[in-house]
Amino acid sequence: MSDANVDTNAVKDPSDWTTGDEPATGAQQSYLQTLATEAQEEVPDGLTKAEASEKIDELQEKTGRGR
């Protein structure tokens, strides 16, 4: 597979998502609660999809989960 065939849109910055300003999904909210409990943090209500994604990344880093 050449570099020309690589999908450069596979990983987008959440701020570039076309649906990033929509409310966080149920799955995002559930996973955020799990991570927040482990990290002993509070998750703000009303996060957008993009904000939730960024918070998930932050909490995964803090808890060592995910990556």
mmCIF file of the N, C-alpha and C atoms, coordinates in Angstrom:
data_MODEL
# 
_entry.id   MODEL 
# 
loop_
_atom_site.group_PDB 
_atom_site.id 
_atom_site.type_symbol 
_atom_site.label_atom_id 
_atom_site.label_alt_id 
_atom_site.label_comp_id 
_atom_site.label_asym_id 
_atom_site.label_entity_id 
_atom_site.label_seq_id 
_atom_site.pdbx_PDB_ins_code 
_atom_site.Cartn_x 
_atom_site.Cartn_y 
_atom_site.Cartn_z 
_atom_site.occupancy 
_atom_site.B_iso_or_equiv 
_atom_site.pdbx_formal_charge 
_atom_site.auth_seq_id 
_atom_site.auth_comp_id 
_atom_site.auth_asym_id 
_atom_site.auth_atom_id 
_atom_site.pdbx_PDB_model_num 
ATOM 1   N N  . MET A 1 1  ? 0.847   -1.185 0.000  1.00 0.00 ? 1  MET A N  1 
ATOM 2   C CA . MET A 1 1  ? 0.000   0.000  0.000  1.00 0.00 ? 1  MET A CA 1 
ATOM 3   C C  . MET A 1 1  ? 0.885   1.239  0.000  1.00 0.00 ? 1  MET A C  1 
ATOM 4   N N  . SER A 1 2  ? 0.688   2.090  -0.940 1.00 0.00 ? 2  SER A N  1 
ATOM 5   C CA . SER A 1 2  ? 1.502   3.298  -1.027 1.00 0.00 ? 2  SER A CA 1 
ATOM 6   C C  . SER A 1 2  ? 0.932   4.388  -0.128 1.00 0.00 ? 2  SER A C  1 
ATOM 7   N N  . ASP A 1 3  ? 1.750   5.397  0.138  1.00 0.00 ? 3  ASP A N  1 
ATOM 8   C CA . ASP A 1 3  ? 1.302   6.513  0.960  1.00 0.00 ? 3  ASP A CA 1 
ATOM 9   C C  . ASP A 1 3  ? 0.104   7.229  0.348  1.00 0.00 ? 3  ASP A C  1 
ATOM 10  N N  . ALA A 1 4  ? -0.033  7.176  -0.960 1.00 0.00 ? 4  ALA A N  1 
ATOM 11  C CA . ALA A 1 4  ? -1.150  7.842  -1.634 1.00 0.00 ? 4  ALA A CA 1 
ATOM 12  C C  . ALA A 1 4  ? -2.486  7.202  -1.266 1.00 0.00 ? 4  ALA A C  1 
ATOM 13  N N  . ASN A 1 5  ? -2.471  5.952  -0.798 1.00 0.00 ? 5  ASN A N  1 
ATOM 14  C CA . ASN A 1 5  ? -3.701  5.254  -0.448 1.00 0.00 ? 5  ASN A CA 1 
ATOM 15  C C  . ASN A 1 5  ? -4.057  5.374  1.028  1.00 0.00 ? 5  ASN A C  1 
ATOM 16  N N  . VAL A 1 6  ? -3.227  5.998  1.812  1.00 0.00 ? 6  VAL A N  1 
ATOM 17  C CA . VAL A 1 6  ? -3.477  6.129  3.241  1.00 0.00 ? 6  VAL A CA 1 
ATOM 18  C C  . VAL A 1 6  ? -4.592  7.137  3.466  1.00 0.00 ? 6  VAL A C  1 
ATOM 19  N N  . ASP A 1 7  ? -5.563  6.754  4.294  1.00 0.00 ? 7  ASP A N  1 
ATOM 20  C CA . ASP A 1 7  ? -6.690  7.641  4.607  1.00 0.00 ? 7  ASP A CA 1 
ATOM 21  C C  . ASP A 1 7  ? -6.245  8.661  5.649  1.00 0.00 ? 7  ASP A C  1 
ATOM 22  N N  . THR A 1 8  ? -6.053  9.889  5.230  1.00 0.00 ? 8  THR A N  1 
ATOM 23  C CA . THR A 1 8  ? -5.583  10.929 6.143  1.00 0.00 ? 8  THR A CA 1 
ATOM 24  C C  . THR A 1 8  ? -6.692  11.436 7.058  1.00 0.00 ? 8  THR A C  1 
ATOM 25  N N  . ASN A 1 9  ? -7.933  11.036 6.817  1.00 0.00 ? 9  ASN A N  1 
ATOM 26  C CA . ASN A 1 9  ? -9.042  11.459 7.654  1.00 0.00 ? 9  ASN A CA 1 
ATOM 27  C C  . ASN A 1 9  ? -9.364  10.449 8.749  1.00 0.00 ? 9  ASN A C  1 
ATOM 28  N N  . ALA A 1 10 ? -8.560  9.410  8.875  1.00 0.00 ? 10 ALA A N  1 
ATOM 29  C CA . ALA A 1 10 ? -8.839  8.367  9.854  1.00 0.00 ? 10 ALA A CA 1 
ATOM 30  C C  . ALA A 1 10 ? -8.849  8.919  11.277 1.00 0.00 ? 10 ALA A C  1 
ATOM 31  N N  . VAL A 1 11 ? -7.972  9.863  11.565 1.00 0.00 ? 11 VAL A N  1 
ATOM 32  C CA . VAL A 1 11 ? -7.919  10.454 12.897 1.00 0.00 ? 11 VAL A CA 1 
ATOM 33  C C  . VAL A 1 11 ? -7.969  11.960 12.731 1.00 0.00 ? 11 VAL A C  1 
ATOM 34  N N  . LYS A 1 12 ? -9.121  12.528 13.077 1.00 0.00 ? 12 LYS A N  1 
ATOM 35  C CA . LYS A 1 12 ? -9.286  13.982 12.980 1.00 0.00 ? 12 LYS A CA 1 
ATOM 36  C C  . LYS A 1 12 ? -9.286  14.591 14.365 1.00 0.00 ? 12 LYS A C  1 
ATOM 37  N N  . ASP A 1 13 ? -8.811  15.802 14.437 1.00 0.00 ? 13 ASP A N  1 
ATOM 38  C CA . ASP A 1 13 ? -8.912  16.564 15.668 1.00 0.00 ? 13 ASP A CA 1 
ATOM 39  C C  . ASP A 1 13 ? -10.397 16.787 15.939 1.00 0.00 ? 13 ASP A C  1 
ATOM 40  N N  . PRO A 1 14 ? -10.860 16.531 17.179 1.00 0.00 ? 14 PRO A N  1 
ATOM 41  C CA . PRO A 1 14 ? -12.281 16.715 17.479 1.00 0.00 ? 14 PRO A CA 1 
ATOM 42  C C  . PRO A 1 14 ? -12.825 18.092 17.124 1.00 0.00 ? 14 PRO A C  1 
ATOM 43  N N  . SER A 1 15 ? -11.993 19.108 17.177 1.00 0.00 ? 15 SER A N  1 
ATOM 44  C CA . SER A 1 15 ? -12.467 20.456 16.838 1.00 0.00 ? 15 SER A CA 1 
ATOM 45  C C  . SER A 1 15 ? -12.792 20.580 15.350 1.00 0.00 ? 15 SER A C  1 
ATOM 46  N N  . ASP A 1 16 ? -12.317 19.629 14.539 1.00 0.00 ? 16 ASP A N  1 
ATOM 47  C CA . ASP A 1 16 ? -12.598 19.633 13.105 1.00 0.00 ? 16 ASP A CA 1 
ATOM 48  C C  . ASP A 1 16 ? -13.785 18.759 12.716 1.00 0.00 ? 16 ASP A C  1 
ATOM 49  N N  . TRP A 1 17 ? -14.395 18.079 13.673 1.00 0.00 ? 17 TRP A N  1 
ATOM 50  C CA . TRP A 1 17 ? -15.524 17.195 13.382 1.00 0.00 ? 17 TRP A CA 1 
ATOM 51  C C  . TRP A 1 17 ? -16.720 18.019 12.937 1.00 0.00 ? 17 TRP A C  1 
ATOM 52  N N  . THR A 1 18 ? -17.432 17.555 11.918 1.00 0.00 ? 18 THR A N  1 
ATOM 53  C CA . THR A 1 18 ? -18.629 18.262 11.476 1.00 0.00 ? 18 THR A CA 1 
ATOM 54  C C  . THR A 1 18 ? -19.762 18.095 12.475 1.00 0.00 ? 18 THR A C  1 
ATOM 55  N N  . THR A 1 19 ? -19.736 17.032 13.276 1.00 0.00 ? 19 THR A N  1 
ATOM 56  C CA . THR A 1 19 ? -20.775 16.807 14.283 1.00 0.00 ? 19 THR A CA 1 
ATOM 57  C C  . THR A 1 19 ? -20.258 17.083 15.691 1.00 0.00 ? 19 THR A C  1 
ATOM 58  N N  . GLY A 1 20 ? -19.099 17.709 15.788 1.00 0.00 ? 20 GLY A N  1 
ATOM 59  C CA . GLY A 1 20 ? -18.466 17.935 17.082 1.00 0.00 ? 20 GLY A CA 1 
ATOM 60  C C  . GLY A 1 20 ? -19.256 18.787 18.047 1.00 0.00 ? 20 GLY A C  1 
ATOM 61  N N  . ASP A 1 21 ? -20.158 19.624 17.515 1.00 0.00 ? 21 ASP A N  1 
ATOM 62  C CA . ASP A 1 21 ? -20.930 20.495 18.400 1.00 0.00 ? 21 ASP A CA 1 
ATOM 63  C C  . ASP A 1 21 ? -22.247 19.867 18.846 1.00 0.00 ? 21 ASP A C  1 
ATOM 64  N N  . GLU A 1 22 ? -22.504 18.634 18.410 1.00 0.00 ? 22 GLU A N  1 
ATOM 65  C CA . GLU A 1 22 ? -23.700 17.917 18.867 1.00 0.00 ? 22 GLU A CA 1 
ATOM 66  C C  . GLU A 1 22 ? -23.454 17.386 20.271 1.00 0.00 ? 22 GLU A C  1 
ATOM 67  N N  . PRO A 1 23 ? -24.529 17.095 21.015 1.00 0.00 ? 23 PRO A N  1 
ATOM 68  C CA . PRO A 1 23 ? -24.350 16.558 22.371 1.00 0.00 ? 23 PRO A CA 1 
ATOM 69  C C  . PRO A 1 23 ? -23.577 15.238 22.365 1.00 0.00 ? 23 PRO A C  1 
ATOM 70  N N  . ALA A 1 24 ? -22.830 15.005 23.431 1.00 0.00 ? 24 ALA A N  1 
ATOM 71  C CA . ALA A 1 24 ? -22.081 13.758 23.576 1.00 0.00 ? 24 ALA A CA 1 
ATOM 72  C C  . ALA A 1 24 ? -23.033 12.574 23.469 1.00 0.00 ? 24 ALA A C  1 
ATOM 73  N N  . THR A 1 25 ? -22.513 11.475 22.934 1.00 0.00 ? 25 THR A N  1 
ATOM 74  C CA . THR A 1 25 ? -23.329 10.266 22.805 1.00 0.00 ? 25 THR A CA 1 
ATOM 75  C C  . THR A 1 25 ? -23.467 9.575  24.161 1.00 0.00 ? 25 THR A C  1 
ATOM 76  N N  . GLY A 1 26 ? -24.419 8.678  24.242 1.00 0.00 ? 26 GLY A N  1 
ATOM 77  C CA . GLY A 1 26 ? -24.595 7.900  25.464 1.00 0.00 ? 26 GLY A CA 1 
ATOM 78  C C  . GLY A 1 26 ? -23.360 7.085  25.793 1.00 0.00 ? 26 GLY A C  1 
ATOM 79  N N  . ALA A 1 27 ? -22.728 6.525  24.762 1.00 0.00 ? 27 ALA A N  1 
ATOM 80  C CA . ALA A 1 27 ? -21.514 5.734  24.979 1.00 0.00 ? 27 ALA A CA 1 
ATOM 81  C C  . ALA A 1 27 ? -20.387 6.601  25.526 1.00 0.00 ? 27 ALA A C  1 
ATOM 82  N N  . GLN A 1 28 ? -20.248 7.810  24.983 1.00 0.00 ? 28 GLN A N  1 
ATOM 83  C CA . GLN A 1 28 ? -19.219 8.725  25.482 1.00 0.00 ? 28 GLN A CA 1 
ATOM 84  C C  . GLN A 1 28 ? -19.489 9.074  26.941 1.00 0.00 ? 28 GLN A C  1 
ATOM 85  N N  . GLN A 1 29 ? -20.725 9.394  27.261 1.00 0.00 ? 29 GLN A N  1 
ATOM 86  C CA . GLN A 1 29 ? -21.072 9.773  28.626 1.00 0.00 ? 29 GLN A CA 1 
ATOM 87  C C  . GLN A 1 29 ? -20.807 8.634  29.602 1.00 0.00 ? 29 GLN A C  1 
ATOM 88  N N  . SER A 1 30 ? -21.159 7.418  29.203 1.00 0.00 ? 30 SER A N  1 
ATOM 89  C CA . SER A 1 30 ? -20.943 6.260  30.061 1.00 0.00 ? 30 SER A CA 1 
ATOM 90  C C  . SER A 1 30 ? -19.455 6.032  30.307 1.00 0.00 ? 30 SER A C  1 
ATOM 91  N N  . TYR A 1 31 ? -18.661 6.065  29.239 1.00 0.00 ? 31 TYR A N  1 
ATOM 92  C CA . TYR A 1 31 ? -17.225 5.845  29.377 1.00 0.00 ? 31 TYR A CA 1 
ATOM 93  C C  . TYR A 1 31 ? -16.575 6.972  30.179 1.00 0.00 ? 31 TYR A C  1 
ATOM 94  N N  . LEU A 1 32 ? -17.038 8.188  29.970 1.00 0.00 ? 32 LEU A N  1 
ATOM 95  C CA . LEU A 1 32 ? -16.517 9.319  30.753 1.00 0.00 ? 32 LEU A CA 1 
ATOM 96  C C  . LEU A 1 32 ? -16.758 9.113  32.240 1.00 0.00 ? 32 LEU A C  1 
ATOM 97  N N  . GLN A 1 33 ? -17.939 8.624  32.592 1.00 0.00 ? 33 GLN A N  1 
ATOM 98  C CA . GLN A 1 33 ? -18.241 8.392  34.005 1.00 0.00 ? 33 GLN A CA 1 
ATOM 99  C C  . GLN A 1 33 ? -17.315 7.326  34.591 1.00 0.00 ? 33 GLN A C  1 
ATOM 100 N N  . THR A 1 34 ? -17.065 6.272  33.821 1.00 0.00 ? 34 THR A N  1 
ATOM 101 C CA . THR A 1 34 ? -16.146 5.223  34.272 1.00 0.00 ? 34 THR A CA 1 
ATOM 102 C C  . THR A 1 34 ? -14.748 5.790  34.496 1.00 0.00 ? 34 THR A C  1 
ATOM 103 N N  . LEU A 1 35 ? -14.250 6.519  33.513 1.00 0.00 ? 35 LEU A N  1 
ATOM 104 C CA . LEU A 1 35 ? -12.916 7.110  33.632 1.00 0.00 ? 35 LEU A CA 1 
ATOM 105 C C  . LEU A 1 35 ? -12.845 8.132  34.763 1.00 0.00 ? 35 LEU A C  1 
ATOM 106 N N  . ALA A 1 36 ? -13.880 8.953  34.880 1.00 0.00 ? 36 ALA A N  1 
ATOM 107 C CA . ALA A 1 36 ? -13.892 9.989  35.917 1.00 0.00 ? 36 ALA A CA 1 
ATOM 108 C C  . ALA A 1 36 ? -13.870 9.369  37.307 1.00 0.00 ? 36 ALA A C  1 
ATOM 109 N N  . THR A 1 37 ? -14.599 8.275  37.482 1.00 0.00 ? 37 THR A N  1 
ATOM 110 C CA . THR A 1 37 ? -14.602 7.586  38.768 1.00 0.00 ? 37 THR A CA 1 
ATOM 111 C C  . THR A 1 37 ? -13.203 7.091  39.098 1.00 0.00 ? 37 THR A C  1 
ATOM 112 N N  . GLU A 1 38 ? -12.544 6.469  38.125 1.00 0.00 ? 38 GLU A N  1 
ATOM 113 C CA . GLU A 1 38 ? -11.183 5.977  38.336 1.00 0.00 ? 38 GLU A CA 1 
ATOM 114 C C  . GLU A 1 38 ? -10.203 7.107  38.607 1.00 0.00 ? 38 GLU A C  1 
ATOM 115 N N  . ALA A 1 39 ? -10.394 8.232  37.938 1.00 0.00 ? 39 ALA A N  1 
ATOM 116 C CA . ALA A 1 39 ? -9.487  9.376  38.089 1.00 0.00 ? 39 ALA A CA 1 
ATOM 117 C C  . ALA A 1 39 ? -9.885  10.268 39.262 1.00 0.00 ? 39 ALA A C  1 
ATOM 118 N N  . GLN A 1 40 ? -10.989 9.933  39.900 1.00 0.00 ? 40 GLN A N  1 
ATOM 119 C CA . GLN A 1 40 ? -11.530 10.732 41.005 1.00 0.00 ? 40 GLN A CA 1 
ATOM 120 C C  . GLN A 1 40 ? -11.728 12.180 40.582 1.00 0.00 ? 40 GLN A C  1 
ATOM 121 N N  . GLU A 1 41 ? -12.408 12.329 39.453 1.00 0.00 ? 41 GLU A N  1 
ATOM 122 C CA . GLU A 1 41 ? -12.716 13.647 38.900 1.00 0.00 ? 41 GLU A CA 1 
ATOM 123 C C  . GLU A 1 41 ? -14.204 13.748 38.608 1.00 0.00 ? 41 GLU A C  1 
ATOM 124 N N  . GLU A 1 42 ? -14.662 14.963 38.464 1.00 0.00 ? 42 GLU A N  1 
ATOM 125 C CA . GLU A 1 42 ? -16.041 15.233 38.057 1.00 0.00 ? 42 GLU A CA 1 
ATOM 126 C C  . GLU A 1 42 ? -16.051 15.514 36.558 1.00 0.00 ? 42 GLU A C  1 
ATOM 127 N N  . VAL A 1 43 ? -17.116 15.094 35.885 1.00 0.00 ? 43 VAL A N  1 
ATOM 128 C CA . VAL A 1 43 ? -17.285 15.389 34.465 1.00 0.00 ? 43 VAL A CA 1 
ATOM 129 C C  . VAL A 1 43 ? -18.393 16.429 34.347 1.00 0.00 ? 43 VAL A C  1 
ATOM 130 N N  . PRO A 1 44 ? -18.117 17.550 33.693 1.00 0.00 ? 44 PRO A N  1 
ATOM 131 C CA . PRO A 1 44 ? -19.155 18.573 33.538 1.00 0.00 ? 44 PRO A CA 1 
ATOM 132 C C  . PRO A 1 44 ? -20.320 18.050 32.699 1.00 0.00 ? 44 PRO A C  1 
ATOM 133 N N  . ASP A 1 45 ? -21.512 18.508 33.002 1.00 0.00 ? 45 ASP A N  1 
ATOM 134 C CA . ASP A 1 45 ? -22.686 18.159 32.214 1.00 0.00 ? 45 ASP A CA 1 
ATOM 135 C C  . ASP A 1 45 ? -22.694 18.955 30.918 1.00 0.00 ? 45 ASP A C  1 
ATOM 136 N N  . GLY A 1 46 ? -23.391 18.442 29.925 1.00 0.00 ? 46 GLY A N  1 
ATOM 137 C CA . GLY A 1 46 ? -23.617 19.180 28.695 1.00 0.00 ? 46 GLY A CA 1 
ATOM 138 C C  . GLY A 1 46 ? -22.449 19.237 27.737 1.00 0.00 ? 46 GLY A C  1 
ATOM 139 N N  . LEU A 1 47 ? -21.532 18.276 27.809 1.00 0.00 ? 47 LEU A N  1 
ATOM 140 C CA . LEU A 1 47 ? -20.406 18.282 26.888 1.00 0.00 ? 47 LEU A CA 1 
ATOM 141 C C  . LEU A 1 47 ? -20.859 17.955 25.462 1.00 0.00 ? 47 LEU A C  1 
ATOM 142 N N  . THR A 1 48 ? -20.175 18.541 24.495 1.00 0.00 ? 48 THR A N  1 
ATOM 143 C CA . THR A 1 48 ? -20.410 18.192 23.095 1.00 0.00 ? 48 THR A CA 1 
ATOM 144 C C  . THR A 1 48 ? -19.622 16.922 22.779 1.00 0.00 ? 48 THR A C  1 
ATOM 145 N N  . LYS A 1 49 ? -19.857 16.363 21.592 1.00 0.00 ? 49 LYS A N  1 
ATOM 146 C CA . LYS A 1 49 ? -19.104 15.182 21.176 1.00 0.00 ? 49 LYS A CA 1 
ATOM 147 C C  . LYS A 1 49 ? -17.603 15.464 21.179 1.00 0.00 ? 49 LYS A C  1 
ATOM 148 N N  . ALA A 1 50 ? -17.223 16.620 20.651 1.00 0.00 ? 50 ALA A N  1 
ATOM 149 C CA . ALA A 1 50 ? -15.803 16.972 20.584 1.00 0.00 ? 50 ALA A CA 1 
ATOM 150 C C  . ALA A 1 50 ? -15.215 17.155 21.982 1.00 0.00 ? 50 ALA A C  1 
ATOM 151 N N  . GLU A 1 51 ? -15.922 17.854 22.849 1.00 0.00 ? 51 GLU A N  1 
ATOM 152 C CA . GLU A 1 51 ? -15.438 18.065 24.217 1.00 0.00 ? 51 GLU A CA 1 
ATOM 153 C C  . GLU A 1 51 ? -15.330 16.745 24.965 1.00 0.00 ? 51 GLU A C  1 
ATOM 154 N N  . ALA A 1 52 ? -16.318 15.875 24.780 1.00 0.00 ? 52 ALA A N  1 
ATOM 155 C CA . ALA A 1 52 ? -16.294 14.570 25.435 1.00 0.00 ? 52 ALA A CA 1 
ATOM 156 C C  . ALA A 1 52 ? -15.100 13.757 24.956 1.00 0.00 ? 52 ALA A C  1 
ATOM 157 N N  . SER A 1 53 ? -14.827 13.791 23.661 1.00 0.00 ? 53 SER A N  1 
ATOM 158 C CA . SER A 1 53 ? -13.691 13.061 23.109 1.00 0.00 ? 53 SER A CA 1 
ATOM 159 C C  . SER A 1 53 ? -12.377 13.558 23.711 1.00 0.00 ? 53 SER A C  1 
ATOM 160 N N  . GLU A 1 54 ? -12.247 14.860 23.810 1.00 0.00 ? 54 GLU A N  1 
ATOM 161 C CA . GLU A 1 54 ? -11.032 15.434 24.385 1.00 0.00 ? 54 GLU A CA 1 
ATOM 162 C C  . GLU A 1 54 ? -10.895 15.073 25.864 1.00 0.00 ? 54 GLU A C  1 
ATOM 163 N N  . LYS A 1 55 ? -12.008 15.081 26.592 1.00 0.00 ? 55 LYS A N  1 
ATOM 164 C CA . LYS A 1 55 ? -11.980 14.721 28.011 1.00 0.00 ? 55 LYS A CA 1 
ATOM 165 C C  . LYS A 1 55 ? -11.650 13.240 28.177 1.00 0.00 ? 55 LYS A C  1 
ATOM 166 N N  . ILE A 1 56 ? -12.175 12.398 27.289 1.00 0.00 ? 56 ILE A N  1 
ATOM 167 C CA . ILE A 1 56 ? -11.851 10.974 27.324 1.00 0.00 ? 56 ILE A CA 1 
ATOM 168 C C  . ILE A 1 56 ? -10.349 10.780 27.135 1.00 0.00 ? 56 ILE A C  1 
ATOM 169 N N  . ASP A 1 57 ? -9.774  11.463 26.153 1.00 0.00 ? 57 ASP A N  1 
ATOM 170 C CA . ASP A 1 57 ? -8.327  11.368 25.920 1.00 0.00 ? 57 ASP A CA 1 
ATOM 171 C C  . ASP A 1 57 ? -7.549  11.781 27.172 1.00 0.00 ? 57 ASP A C  1 
ATOM 172 N N  . GLU A 1 58 ? -7.970  12.875 27.772 1.00 0.00 ? 58 GLU A N  1 
ATOM 173 C CA . GLU A 1 58 ? -7.302  13.390 28.974 1.00 0.00 ? 58 GLU A CA 1 
ATOM 174 C C  . GLU A 1 58 ? -7.368  12.375 30.117 1.00 0.00 ? 58 GLU A C  1 
ATOM 175 N N  . LEU A 1 59 ? -8.560  11.816 30.338 1.00 0.00 ? 59 LEU A N  1 
ATOM 176 C CA . LEU A 1 59 ? -8.726  10.876 31.444 1.00 0.00 ? 59 LEU A CA 1 
ATOM 177 C C  . LEU A 1 59 ? -8.074  9.528  31.161 1.00 0.00 ? 59 LEU A C  1 
ATOM 178 N N  . GLN A 1 60 ? -8.025  9.113  29.888 1.00 0.00 ? 60 GLN A N  1 
ATOM 179 C CA . GLN A 1 60 ? -7.302  7.885  29.552 1.00 0.00 ? 60 GLN A CA 1 
ATOM 180 C C  . GLN A 1 60 ? -5.825  8.041  29.873 1.00 0.00 ? 60 GLN A C  1 
ATOM 181 N N  . GLU A 1 61 ? -5.295  9.192  29.560 1.00 0.00 ? 61 GLU A N  1 
ATOM 182 C CA . GLU A 1 61 ? -3.879  9.472  29.873 1.00 0.00 ? 61 GLU A CA 1 
ATOM 183 C C  . GLU A 1 61 ? -3.660  9.422  31.373 1.00 0.00 ? 61 GLU A C  1 
ATOM 184 N N  . LYS A 1 62 ? -4.571  10.031 32.105 1.00 0.00 ? 62 LYS A N  1 
ATOM 185 C CA . LYS A 1 62 ? -4.426  10.094 33.566 1.00 0.00 ? 62 LYS A CA 1 
ATOM 186 C C  . LYS A 1 62 ? -4.563  8.732  34.223 1.00 0.00 ? 62 LYS A C  1 
ATOM 187 N N  . THR A 1 63 ? -5.475  7.899  33.696 1.00 0.00 ? 63 THR A N  1 
ATOM 188 C CA . THR A 1 63 ? -5.736  6.594  34.312 1.00 0.00 ? 63 THR A CA 1 
ATOM 189 C C  . THR A 1 63 ? -4.905  5.462  33.717 1.00 0.00 ? 63 THR A C  1 
ATOM 190 N N  . GLY A 1 64 ? -4.268  5.714  32.574 1.00 0.00 ? 64 GLY A N  1 
ATOM 191 C CA . GLY A 1 64 ? -3.504  4.660  31.916 1.00 0.00 ? 64 GLY A CA 1 
ATOM 192 C C  . GLY A 1 64 ? -4.361  3.711  31.104 1.00 0.00 ? 64 GLY A C  1 
ATOM 193 N N  . ARG A 1 65 ? -5.625  4.058  30.885 1.00 0.00 ? 65 ARG A N  1 
ATOM 194 C CA . ARG A 1 65 ? -6.528  3.223  30.094 1.00 0.00 ? 65 ARG A CA 1 
ATOM 195 C C  . ARG A 1 65 ? -6.448  3.588  28.621 1.00 0.00 ? 65 ARG A C  1 
ATOM 196 N N  . GLY A 1 66 ? -6.947  2.710  27.811 1.00 0.00 ? 66 GLY A N  1 
ATOM 197 C CA . GLY A 1 66 ? -7.063  3.040  26.390 1.00 0.00 ? 66 GLY A CA 1 
ATOM 198 C C  . GLY A 1 66 ? -5.804  2.758  25.620 1.00 0.00 ? 66 GLY A C  1 
ATOM 199 N N  . ARG A 1 67 ? -5.064  3.691  25.343 1.00 0.00 ? 67 ARG A N  1 
ATOM 200 C CA . ARG A 1 67 ? -3.936  3.654  24.427 1.00 0.00 ? 67 ARG A CA 1 
ATOM 201 C C  . ARG A 1 67 ? -2.954  2.622  24.808 1.00 0.00 ? 67 ARG A C  1 
# 
